[in-house]
């Protein structure tokens, strides 16, 4: 076997001297050092030899392999050097030109806004937690003051997973509010937290609605929390996100798990309150819903509503991004169009 490898080494070096281009060099490498080459087969056959013989012949075979690899690299450098230095090849490779730029990854606009929202609330002392996308009916509806016969369920176009299989039904969560209940079951006040995450609703899509989108839920529970605390928190949040000069409006609204409930709107970013198509000529754009946590919700998780109170709020992340950047269609966030994504 060793005599055969020595003959192979000599023959390979003779062929290597006659090679004139990289393509021929690659074919030489495959023929003499590839997976099906005589050298590779010989190295594999060493395993069948006795230990002492295997060591001796293995060392000699590896020397031949190392020598061929060294000769290969030297030949490759000799063939590549003229491509960089010879003026006759200037048309093929102009090494004075700038290199092709490597594309740099960047955060999705939804992620950028989501991170900014979380940072604002973290600076206010809120912790960030996450919850499961697949939720029980109890946490998504019943514990939030929405029993099965409650008309408020019509507000949520729900994607059920096993509603007809008996027992408690599961669903893709329609909001991130279920984590309010899960958190209050485990922790006692004071509580200050926000819950970012994807939510799912079985509804027709259009320029401002999608079946999957992101939401940030907020919750604060402690002694003596009032509606004034809610307004002050959301006022600071809106000013941080849209600027100190932006006007903010609070109006009464209804949500089953808060009482009273409020709708928060900002002055239209397009018409500055004068009225346009974006704001339906009202001068205002709704950005989130909020309210004081309903006493029944607190009582359900064994927090005494006579001692503690709290507020909750929820906002759509894509809606905030659309207002911030002037995006006119929510589907652009999920189109994976690099022309759109590179703008952020």
C-alpha positions in Angstrom: 0.0 0.0 0.0 2.8 2.4 0.9 4.6 1.8 -2.4 1.3 2.5 -4.2 0.9 5.8 -2.3 4.5 6.8 -3.1 3.9 6.2 -6.8 0.6 8.2 -6.4 2.5 11.1 -4.8 5.0 11.2 -7.6 2.4 11.0 -10.3 0.3 13.7 -8.6 3.2 16.1 -8.4 4.0 15.6 -12.1 0.4 16.4 -13.1 0.4 19.4 -10.7 3.3 21.0 -12.5 1.4 21.0 -15.8 -1.8 22.6 -14.4 -2.4 26.1 -15.8 -5.8 27.3 -14.4 -7.9 27.0 -11.3 -10.5 24.8 -13.0 -7.8 22.1 -13.8 -6.5 22.5 -10.2 -9.9 21.7 -8.7 -10.2 18.6 -10.9 -6.7 17.5 -9.8 -7.8 17.9 -6.1 -10.9 15.8 -6.6 -8.9 13.1 -8.5 -6.1 12.8 -6.0 -7.6 14.0 -2.7 -11.3 13.7 -3.0 -13.6 11.3 -1.2 -13.2 8.6 -3.9 -9.5 9.0 -4.4 -6.9 6.3 -3.9 -5.4 8.2 -1.0 -8.7 8.6 0.8 -9.5 4.9 0.4 -6.1 3.9 1.6 -6.4 6.0 4.8 -9.8 4.4 5.5 -8.3 0.9 5.1 -5.8 1.5 7.9 -8.5 0.7 10.4 -8.3 -3.0 9.5 -4.6 -3.2 10.2 -3.0 -4.4 13.5 -2.3 -1.5 15.9 1.5 -1.3 15.5 1.3 -1.6 11.7 -1.5 0.9 11.6 0.6 3.5 13.5 3.6 3.1 11.2 1.7 3.1 7.9 -0.8 5.7 9.1 2.1 8.1 9.9 3.6 7.6 6.4 0.2 7.9 4.7 -0.5 11.2 6.5 2.9 12.6 5.5 2.0 12.0 1.9 -1.4 13.6 2.4 0.1 16.6 4.1 2.7 17.0 1.3 0.0 16.9 -1.3 -2.1 19.5 0.5 0.9 21.8 0.8 1.7 21.5 -2.9 -2.0 22.2 -3.7 -2.0 25.5 -1.7 1.3 26.6 -3.3 -0.1 26.0 -6.8 -3.3 27.7 -6.0 -1.4 30.9 -4.9 0.6 30.8 -8.0 -2.5 30.6 -10.2 -4.4 33.4 -8.3 -1.5 35.9 -8.2 -1.7 36.8 -11.9 -5.4 37.6 -11.6 -4.6 40.4 -9.1 -1.4 41.7 -10.6 -1.4 41.2 -14.4 -2.6 44.2 -16.4 -3.9 41.8 -19.1 -6.6 40.7 -16.7 -7.6 44.2 -15.7 -10.9 43.9 -17.5 -11.8 40.8 -15.6 -10.9 42.1 -12.1 -10.4 45.7 -11.2 -9.2 45.5 -7.6 -9.3 49.3 -7.3 -13.1 49.3 -7.3 -14.9 49.4 -4.0 -16.1 46.0 -2.8 -19.8 44.9 -2.9 -21.4 46.1 0.3 -22.7 43.4 2.7 -26.4 44.0 3.6 -26.8 45.0 7.2 -29.7 43.5 9.1 -32.1 45.9 10.9 -35.0 45.6 13.2 -38.5 45.4 11.8 -40.5 48.6 12.2 -43.0 46.8 14.5 -40.1 45.6 16.7 -38.6 49.1 16.8 -41.9 50.7 18.0 -42.5 47.8 20.4 -39.0 48.3 22.0 -39.6 52.0 22.2 -43.0 51.5 23.9 -41.5 49.0 26.4 -38.6 51.4 27.2 -40.9 54.2 28.0 -42.9 52.2 30.5 -39.8 50.6 31.9 -38.5 54.1 32.7 -41.8 54.6 34.6 -41.1 51.5 36.8 -43.2 48.9 34.9 -41.8 45.4 34.4 -42.2 43.6 31.1 -43.6 40.0 31.0 -44.9 37.8 28.3 -47.7 35.2 28.1 -48.9 32.2 26.0 -50.4 32.7 22.6 -52.8 29.8 23.2 -55.1 30.7 26.1 -57.9 29.2 28.1 -61.4 30.7 27.8 -61.3 31.4 31.5 -58.3 33.8 31.3 -59.2 35.3 28.0 -62.9 36.0 28.8 -64.5 34.9 32.0 -61.9 36.1 34.5 -62.0 39.5 32.7 -65.7 39.9 33.4 -66.8 38.4 30.1 -68.9 35.3 30.8 -70.2 33.1 27.9 -73.5 34.9 27.7 -72.0 38.4 27.8 -72.7 40.5 24.7 -69.1 41.9 24.9 -67.9 38.6 23.4 -69.2 39.9 20.1 -66.4 42.5 20.2 -63.9 39.8 19.7 -63.8 37.7 16.5 -62.3 34.7 18.1 -60.1 31.9 16.6 -61.2 28.8 18.7 -58.9 25.8 18.9 -61.1 23.1 20.6 -64.3 24.8 21.5 -66.4 21.8 20.8 -64.3 19.0 22.3 -65.7 19.2 25.8 -64.2 20.7 28.9 -62.8 24.2 29.0 -62.2 25.7 25.5 -58.9 27.0 24.3 -58.3 29.8 21.8 -55.7 32.0 20.2 -55.8 34.9 22.6 -57.7 37.9 21.4 -55.8 40.4 23.6 -52.9 40.3 26.0 -55.2 41.0 28.9 -55.2 37.4 30.2 -51.8 38.0 31.7 -53.4 40.5 34.0 -55.2 37.6 35.7 -52.3 35.2 35.6 -50.0 37.8 37.2 -52.5 38.8 39.9 -53.1 35.1 40.8 -49.4 34.8 41.6 -48.3 38.2 42.9 -49.7 40.6 45.5 -49.8 44.4 45.0 -48.0 46.6 44.3 -48.0 45.5 40.6 -46.8 47.5 37.7 -46.4 45.6 34.5 -46.8 45.7 30.7 -47.4 42.6 28.5 -46.3 42.9 24.8 -47.3 40.1 22.4 -49.1 38.9 19.3 -52.9 38.6 19.3 -55.3 36.9 16.9 -58.7 37.8 15.7 -60.9 36.1 13.1 -61.9 39.1 11.1 -61.8 40.5 7.6 -58.6 42.4 6.8 -58.4 45.9 5.3 -56.0 48.8 5.4 -56.2 49.2 9.2 -57.2 45.6 10.3 -55.3 42.4 10.3 -56.0 38.9 11.8 -52.6 38.9 13.6 -51.1 41.9 15.1 -49.2 43.1 18.2 -50.6 44.6 21.4 -49.2 46.0 24.6 -51.2 45.6 27.7 -50.5 47.5 30.9 -51.6 47.0 34.5 -51.0 48.8 37.8 -52.5 47.8 41.1 -51.8 49.3 44.5 -53.4 51.2 47.4 -54.8 54.6 46.5 -54.5 54.4 42.6 -56.9 56.8 41.0 -58.1 57.8 37.5 -55.7 60.7 37.8 -52.8 58.3 38.0 -54.0 56.6 34.8 -54.3 59.9 33.0 -50.9 61.1 34.1 -49.2 57.8 33.1 -50.8 57.8 29.6 -50.2 61.5 29.1 -46.5 61.1 29.8 -46.4 58.0 27.5 -48.1 59.9 24.6 -45.8 62.9 25.0 -42.7 60.6 25.0 -43.9 58.8 21.8 -45.4 61.7 19.8 -43.8 64.8 21.3 -44.6 67.2 24.1 -46.6 69.5 21.8 -49.1 66.8 20.9 -52.6 67.3 22.3 -54.2 64.4 24.1 -57.9 63.7 24.6 -59.6 61.4 27.1 -63.3 60.3 26.5 -65.6 57.8 28.2 -65.7 54.3 26.6 -66.8 50.8 27.6 -64.7 47.7 28.3 -66.1 44.9 30.4 -63.0 44.6 32.7 -62.7 48.3 33.6 -65.0 50.8 35.3 -64.9 53.6 34.3 -63.4 53.1 30.8 -61.7 55.7 28.7 -60.6 56.1 25.1 -57.3 58.0 24.5 -56.8 59.9 21.3 -54.1 62.2 20.0 -54.3 65.2 17.8 -54.2 64.0 14.2 -50.5 63.7 13.0 -51.5 64.7 9.5 -53.8 67.7 9.8 -52.8 68.8 13.3 -56.5 68.8 14.4 -57.9 70.6 11.4 -59.7 67.5 10.0 -58.7 65.2 7.2 -59.5 61.8 5.7 -57.1 60.0 8.0 -59.0 61.2 11.2 -62.4 61.1 9.5 -62.4 64.9 9.7 -62.6 64.8 13.5 -59.0 66.1 14.1 -58.4 63.1 16.5 -56.9 59.6 16.2 -57.7 57.0 18.8 -54.6 55.1 19.9 -55.6 53.1 23.0 -58.3 52.0 25.4 -57.9 52.1 29.2 -59.8 52.4 32.5 -59.8 51.5 36.2 -59.7 47.8 36.9 -63.2 46.5 37.6 -63.7 45.5 41.3 -65.1 42.1 40.2 -61.8 41.4 38.4 -59.8 42.2 41.5 -62.1 40.1 43.7 -61.8 37.1 41.4 -58.0 36.9 42.1 -58.4 37.5 45.8 -57.3 41.1 45.8 -59.7 43.1 48.1 -61.2 46.0 46.0 -62.0 47.8 49.2 -58.2 48.2 49.9 -56.6 48.1 46.4 -57.4 49.7 43.1 -55.7 49.8 39.8 -55.8 50.8 36.1 -55.2 48.9 32.9 -54.7 49.9 29.3 -54.1 48.3 25.9 -52.7 49.6 22.6 -52.0 48.3 19.1 -48.4 48.4 18.1 -48.8 48.5 14.4 -51.4 51.3 14.7 -48.8 53.4 16.6 -46.2 52.7 13.9 -48.7 53.7 11.2 -49.3 57.0 12.9 -45.6 57.6 13.6 -44.3 56.9 10.1 -47.4 57.8 8.0 -48.0 54.2 6.8 -51.3 53.8 5.1 -51.8 50.0 5.0 -51.2 47.5 7.8 -50.4 44.6 5.4 -47.1 46.3 4.6 -45.8 45.1 8.0 -46.2 41.5 6.9 -45.4 41.7 3.2 -41.6 41.1 3.7 -41.0 43.7 1.0 -37.4 44.9 1.4 -38.3 48.3 -0.3 -40.6 48.9 2.7 -38.4 47.5 5.4 -35.2 49.4 4.4 -37.0 52.7 5.1 -36.7 51.9 8.8 
